[in-house]
Amino acid sequence: MKMTKRIVAMTACAVMACSVMVGEVPAISHNLTDFSTNAAITDSSTLYKATKSTLDSKVVQIIADYGDKYTTNRYSYSTGFIIGNHTIATCAHGLYKAGRGYPVKVNILFKQNGTERDLNLSVTYDSATKNILVHSDYISDQSGDYDLGVITTKRDISSYGKFALNTNYTPDKKNYHTYTVKGYPMERGYSEYHNYQCYSSGDYKSSTTTKLRYYASTLEGMSGSPVLYDGNAVAINTGNVSNSDTTYNYGVRTLSWFSDKIS
C-alpha cells in the first residue's frame, strides 16, 4: 500500500464543535497493537487535522475494551458518530471480534486540538438490553456488506448534535459527487494524528447496492466514520482497496438497519 504522508491544519469550514465542554483526561497510553481495519491515504486527497474551531462534536472515538484476560490486542480503536439522543452509529468490526464476541465495555472520547476529552461515557456490555449491537449477518460471516454496529447510551448525548441518515441516497453516476470522511486515526507510525479528529474529502469512484467507493483518505482507526454528502451520512467507512492500479476507501450504504435502533 502506498502511504503518502500529507499533514496540514484543517482550513475548510466544518461543523462547529458544540459549546458543551467536558472534563479533560490524561492521554491514552494503551499499547496500540490492535486497530479496527486497514486504511489508505490516496494520492488525490489530503488528510486534514481538525482545529479547535472546526471540530465536529458529533464524531467520537470508540475504544473497545475486551478485558484484562487479553494481554495483547485488548483494545480496539474505531470511530463513531451520534445519530440519536442515545445512539451512536459505527462499524461492526470495531465492536465485535470472532472468538471473543463483544467487548466488556466501550469508552467514548472526544478529541479537541490535540487534547483528549472524555464524554464521561463508558458503556458496559449488557446482553439483555443489547446496548452494544452489531448486524446479525456480520456475526455469521464477517461480511463487509453487514459491517454495521450501534451503541445505545443511558445518558442523553444530543447536546453534542446528531447526524441525519440519508437511507434513500443513491449516487448520481453521471455527476460524481465528493464525499467527506471524519474520524480518529490511530495508526502506528502516524502518532502525530493520534490526538486529533481528522477529515478528508474525495470523489466518487463506484458503488453497488450495499457499498460506496470513494477517494477520500483515511488511516487505521477511522473505521466507523461517517461518510458525508450534503451534510448527511450516506455510508459508514469500513475498509479499503489498494493495489498497483488504484487505492480507494469504501463504506457500507445500508443505513436503513439503524432505523429502528435510534432512540
N, C-alpha and C positions, 0 to 999 in steps of 0.2 A: 504494500500500500504506500503510495507516495504521500508523504506528510509535508505539506507546505506550511511553514510556520508564519502566520500573519497576525500580529497582535497590535491593535490600536485602541484608543479610547473611543467609546461609542459617541458619535456625533449626531446621528439621525435621531429624530424625535420618536420616543417610545412612550408607552403609558406611564404616567407619573406614579410614583410609589404612594401608597395610602398614608395618610397622616398619622395613623395609629402606629406607634412605635413599640418595640418590645425590648426586654432586657438583654443586655449583652452577655454572651457566654464565652468561655475560653475556646481557643482554636481546637478543632478536632484533631486528635493525634492518633487516630486509628491507623493500623497498618493497612496501607492501600494495596491489598492483594486481590481484591475481587471487585469487578465492575459489572455494569448491567448489560453491556453489549459491545460489539465492535462499533467503530465510528470512523468518519472520514472527513478530512479537510479537502475540499475541491479547489482546483486552481481558479475557478471562476467566481468564488465567493469568499469574502473576508469574514473571519470570526471576530466580533467586537466584544470588548468588555463593557459592561454597563457602568455608568457613573451614578452617583447618588441621586441626581435629578432625573435620570432616565430609567431607574429600576422599576420593574413591573412586580408589584406586590402580590399579584395573582399567581405567580410562578414560584414554586417552592422546591427545596431539595428534600429528598426522601432517603433516610439511612435505615435500611432494614437490618435488624439485629437478630441473628439466628441462634444466639445463646452462647454461654461460656463453654459448653462442651465442644465447640468447634474452635480449635486453636489456630487454624488457618481458615481463610475465607469466611470469617464470621460475619463481616459486614458487606452489604451490597449497596452501591450508591446509584441513585437514579433521580429523575426529575418528575414532578407532578404539577398539576395546575387546578385551581379552585373552580368548580362548576356549579356549586350549590352552597347553601348556608352551612351544610355539614359534610360536603362531598368534595373529594379530591380525585381527579382522574389521573391515571398513569399507565405504564405498560405492565403486562403480566410478569415478564421476566425480572422485574425489579422487586416483585412481591412473592414469588414462588420459585422454588428450586426442586428439580427432580431428585428424589432421595431424601429431601429434607422437608418438603412441604412449605408451609407458611412460616414467616419469621415469628419469633417470640413477641416482638414489638417493632414498631417503626417510629423513628424520631423525625420530626418535620422542622426544617430550618429555613431561614430567610437570610440571604447574604446581601449586604449593602456596602458598596465601595470598599471592598477588601476586608470587611468586618463581619464575622458570623453573628447573627442574632437569632435567638431561639423564639419560636412562637409559643413557648411553654406548652408544647403539644407533643405528647407521646401516646401513641395508640397501641395498647396491648391486644394481641390477637385473641378473639373470642369466637370460637366455632359456632356457638349458639346464635349470636347476633350477626355473624358474618360481617364484622366491621372491617376486615381486610379480605378482599374477594377478587379472584381472577376468573376469567371466562372458563367455563367447564370444559370446552373443547381444547383449550390450551393445556390443561392438566393432562388430558389423554394423549395428545400428540405433539405438544410444544410447537404447534403450527404458527407461523408468522401471521396468518390470517386472523388469528384469535388472540393476539398479543395485547390484551386489554385487562387493566386492573383498576380497582377502585378502593378508596379508603373512606370510611364514614367516621366522622368525629362527633363526640358528645357536645363539644363546645361550638357555638355559632361563630364561624370564621368569615362571615360575609362582609365584615368591615374592611377586609383586605381587597374586596372586589371579587368578581367572578366572570369567567368567560362564558359566552353563549356557544352552544354546539350547533354547527350547521350540518344536521344529519342528512339533509337532502342535497348537499353540494355535489355537483358534477362538473369536472373540469371542462372548459371550453377548449377543445383540442385544436381549433382553428386560430384562437387568440390566446397563446400560452400566458399563464399568469406567473407572478412572482410570489413566493411564499416566504414567511419568516418563521424561524425556529428559535425559541428561547429556552435556555436551560442552564444547568450547572456542571461544567466539565470537571472531571476528577481523574483524568488520565495520567498515568505515570509518565514522567518526562515532560509534563506540561504544568508543573506546580504553580507557575505564575497565574494560572487560571483558577486555582482551586478555591479561592475565597471570593469569587465573582460570579454574578449572574452574567451570562453571555448570550449573544444572539447573532444570527446570520440570516441573510436573505438570498434566495436563489430561484432560478427559473424552473418552471415545469419541465419534466423530462418525458414521462409517460404515466399511464395509470391502468388499473384493472378495476373490477367492481369492489375489490377489497383493499387495494394498495394504491398509494400515491407516491410517485417518484419525483425527486427534485434535486437541484444542485446546491442547496444551502449546505453550509459546512457545519460539522459537529465534531465533538470529541467524546470519548467514553464518559459516561455519567449523564449525558444528555438524552438518554432513552427515557421515554415518557413525557418529553417536552411537547407542548402544543405546537402544531403546525398551523399557522395563522394565515388567513386570507380575508381581506376586508374587515379586519378586527375580530373575526370569529374563528373558532377552532374547527378545522376541516379534516384533521387527521392527528394521530399520535405518533411521534417519531420513534422508530423501533430498530432500525438497522441500516446497513449499507452494503453496497456492492463496489468492489474495487478490483480492477484488472488492467491489463495492458492497454485496453481500448477506452475505458471510461471509469470514472469514480462518481458515485452519487449516493444519496441517502434516500430512505423510504419510510413511509408510515402507514398505519392501519386506518382505513377510511370508515369502517363500520361502527361509527359512533352511536348508532341507534341502540346499541347494547346498554348504554348508560341511561336511557330514557326513564326506566322505572327504578333507577337507583339513586336519583338525585333527590336530596332532601334538604 
